[in-house]
Amino acid sequence: MKFSLSAVVSVMAVSSCAAFTPIQKTHTTTLRPTTTRGSSSSTTSLNYSVGIVGATGAVGKEIRQCLETRGVLDVDTLRIFGSERSAGSTVETKYGDISVELFSEEACRECDVVFLAVDGDFALKHARNICEGDDGAVVIDNSSAFRYEDDVPLVVPEINGKETKKSKLIANPNCTTAIGLMALWPLIQKFGVVKVLMSTYQASSGAGQPGMDELTSGTKAYLEGKEVVNKIFAHPLPFNVIPQIDKFQENGYTKEEMKVTWECRKICNLPEDTPISCTAVRIPTIRAHSETIVLETEKDVDVAVARQVLEEAKGVKVVDDPESLSYPMPLTATGQYDVEVGRIRKSIAFGDKGLEFFVCGDQLLRGAALNAVLVAEEMQENGALN
Ligand SMILES: NC(=O)c1ccc[n+]([C@@H]2O[C@H](COP(=O)([O-])OP(=O)(O)OC[C@H]3O[C@@H](n4cnc5c(N)ncnc54)[C@H](OP(=O)(O)O)[C@@H]3O)[C@@H](O)[C@H]2O)c1
């Protein structure tokens, strides 16, 4: 563990106050390493100084809670960094009451691992400076700033966790991509992929805390007959759906839609021309993204086998009993580590070589915080944090 001058709270000293305990069905607890870094001793367990930048935001809050509730990453000290807006305030954590420090690269470099949960411009400015050199910290970035850089692994641990050994800067994928891939990856491995067609129904929290606030206040205003103000979304979101997330690109797709194409190819190591297309739509829900996915496969698909593949897949919960009206929904997927998959059926469009299904996943967890914490756990286990 690196030495830090800042006031930090030892994990050993305090009691638990986890906000919720998501169901953790399929992830097994990783074994903790037992070697002290920088020494030949093999008796003491490793412990890390962990920093979260943006811990007052939607993703940052969930990162802290994932660290607390999972307890797999061996956190010795937790440091929380923010802007002038939140610096000096106190955050109640399992590790004790922690004072939010004003962000600085120097302070972050004192940590072993830093989770960045701020925007892409911020990451571009600071991420490489924080991890530079042997004494820099490992940085796990939630923004899209580095996802398409050749030297930065883009990681979903269940798919390409080994990539984390290659760099001290790791990019966390786009939330829609990460959720869809939990179901797609095991099916692609079993049946191959010819093309993927995706349509999404994305929650307001995809735009962070301000997105949730705008939906909540806008809904109240609408019901009171007042004007609905929109600053975060392109149009008022209450009682509406908006077929635009992020900026339009020259090809007519939005950036959010292209992220799905680019990131699925990179994470799954698919050929650069693999046809993957997406229409991304914002809907007036608070949390958890939903996706309709149509997969054209190389091999014939047996639906029963596909269901079994999904039942055995890590991070997936099959919720698929039409008779009892059981299928994935944002209300049931919210707060869950696992992605719900249902409405599994042979595709009329692609016949024996096609499968259609519906996926719901908590994008703040699987699509951001949980994935980031799983990356750090993977690096703890494979020695990349040492
Ligand atoms: N929301 C999602 O579903 C989702 C999913 C995947 C990835 N992401 C990505 O995750 C990142 C965070 O998103 P979010 O939704 O959590 O946003 P958010 O709710 O708006 O939170 C932003 C956080 O950034 C902090 N911040 C802003 N300027 C800062 C500065 N100069 N120094 C230090 N901290 C600063 C804020 O802290 P203060 O309160 O101190 O200002 C706040 O905690 C973004 O890159 C986003 O694209 C989001």
The ligand as an SDF file (V2000), in Angstrom:
LIG
                    3D

 48 52  0  0  0  0  0  0  0  0999 V2000
  -24.9680    7.1690  -15.7050 N   0  0  0  0  0  0  0  0  0  0  0  0
  -24.7140    6.0290  -16.3410 C   0  0  0  0  0  0  0  0  0  0  0  0
  -25.5890    5.1580  -16.5160 O   0  0  0  0  0  0  0  0  0  0  0  0
  -23.3450    5.7490  -16.8620 C   0  0  0  0  0  0  0  0  0  0  0  0
  -23.0830    4.4510  -17.3220 C   0  0  0  0  0  0  0  0  0  0  0  0
  -21.8080    4.1630  -17.7930 C   0  0  0  0  0  0  0  0  0  0  0  0
  -20.8520    5.1460  -17.8120 C   0  0  0  0  0  0  0  0  0  0  0  0
  -21.1550    6.4020  -17.3640 N   0  0  0  0  0  0  0  0  0  0  0  0
  -20.0770    7.4020  -17.3920 C   0  0  0  0  0  0  0  0  0  0  0  0
  -19.6140    7.5790  -16.0470 O   0  0  0  0  0  0  0  0  0  0  0  0
  -19.1520    8.9300  -15.8600 C   0  0  0  0  0  0  0  0  0  0  0  0
  -19.9080    9.5380  -14.6810 C   0  0  0  0  0  0  0  0  0  0  0  0
  -21.2810    9.6040  -15.0110 O   0  0  0  0  0  0  0  0  0  0  0  0
  -22.4340    9.8810  -13.9370 P   0  0  0  0  0  0  0  0  0  0  0  0
  -23.6810    9.4430  -14.6120 O   0  0  0  0  0  0  0  0  0  0  0  0
  -22.0980    9.3070  -12.6160 O   0  0  0  0  0  0  0  0  0  0  0  0
  -22.3940   11.4810  -13.8460 O   0  0  0  0  0  0  0  0  0  0  0  0
  -22.9390   12.4360  -12.6750 P   0  0  0  0  0  0  0  0  0  0  0  0
  -24.0220   11.7900  -11.9180 O   0  0  0  0  0  0  0  0  0  0  0  0
  -23.2330   13.7350  -13.3520 O   0  0  0  0  0  0  0  0  0  0  0  0
  -21.6640   12.6190  -11.7150 O   0  0  0  0  0  0  0  0  0  0  0  0
  -20.5100   13.3180  -12.1240 C   0  0  0  0  0  0  0  0  0  0  0  0
  -19.4990   13.3210  -10.9850 C   0  0  0  0  0  0  0  0  0  0  0  0
  -18.3240   13.9690  -11.4740 O   0  0  0  0  0  0  0  0  0  0  0  0
  -17.8010   14.7840  -10.4500 C   0  0  0  0  0  0  0  0  0  0  0  0
  -17.0240   15.8950  -11.0100 N   0  0  0  0  0  0  0  0  0  0  0  0
  -17.3810   16.7780  -11.9490 C   0  0  0  0  0  0  0  0  0  0  0  0
  -16.3790   17.6590  -12.1880 N   0  0  0  0  0  0  0  0  0  0  0  0
  -15.3550   17.2920  -11.3790 C   0  0  0  0  0  0  0  0  0  0  0  0
  -14.0430   17.7990  -11.1520 C   0  0  0  0  0  0  0  0  0  0  0  0
  -13.5750   18.8670  -11.8020 N   0  0  0  0  0  0  0  0  0  0  0  0
  -13.2710   17.1900  -10.2230 N   0  0  0  0  0  0  0  0  0  0  0  0
  -13.7190   16.1150   -9.5420 C   0  0  0  0  0  0  0  0  0  0  0  0
  -14.9590   15.5770   -9.7030 N   0  0  0  0  0  0  0  0  0  0  0  0
  -15.7570   16.1740  -10.6100 C   0  0  0  0  0  0  0  0  0  0  0  0
  -19.0140   15.2850   -9.7200 C   0  0  0  0  0  0  0  0  0  0  0  0
  -18.5710   15.5850   -8.4230 O   0  0  0  0  0  0  0  0  0  0  0  0
  -19.0040   16.9260   -7.6520 P   0  0  0  0  0  0  0  0  0  0  0  0
  -20.3430   16.6180   -7.0670 O   0  0  0  0  0  0  0  0  0  0  0  0
  -17.9420   17.0690   -6.6450 O   0  0  0  0  0  0  0  0  0  0  0  0
  -19.0140   18.0440   -8.6660 O   0  0  0  0  0  0  0  0  0  0  0  0
  -19.9340   14.0690   -9.7450 C   0  0  0  0  0  0  0  0  0  0  0  0
  -19.6930   13.2730   -8.6130 O   0  0  0  0  0  0  0  0  0  0  0  0
  -19.3940    9.6360  -17.1880 C   0  0  0  0  0  0  0  0  0  0  0  0
  -18.2180    9.6000  -17.9580 O   0  0  0  0  0  0  0  0  0  0  0  0
  -20.4750    8.7960  -17.8510 C   0  0  0  0  0  0  0  0  0  0  0  0
  -20.4700    8.8840  -19.2530 O   0  0  0  0  0  0  0  0  0  0  0  0
  -22.3620    6.7280  -16.8760 C   0  0  0  0  0  0  0  0  0  0  0  0
  1  2  1  0
  2  3  2  0
  2  4  1  0
  4  5  1  0
  4 48  2  0
  5  6  2  0
  6  7  1  0
  7  8  2  0
  8  9  1  0
  8 48  1  0
  9 10  1  0
  9 46  1  0
 10 11  1  0
 11 12  1  0
 11 44  1  0
 12 13  1  0
 13 14  1  0
 14 15  2  0
 14 16  1  0
 14 17  1  0
 17 18  1  0
 18 19  2  0
 18 20  1  0
 18 21  1  0
 21 22  1  0
 22 23  1  0
 23 24  1  0
 23 42  1  0
 24 25  1  0
 25 26  1  0
 25 36  1  0
 26 27  1  0
 26 35  1  0
 27 28  2  0
 28 29  1  0
 29 30  1  0
 29 35  2  0
 30 31  1  0
 30 32  2  0
 32 33  1  0
 33 34  2  0
 34 35  1  0
 36 37  1  0
 36 42  1  0
 37 38  1  0
 38 39  2  0
 38 40  1  0
 38 41  1  0
 42 43  1  0
 44 45  1  0
 44 46  1  0
 46 47  1  0
M  CHG  2   8   1  16  -1
M  END
$$$$
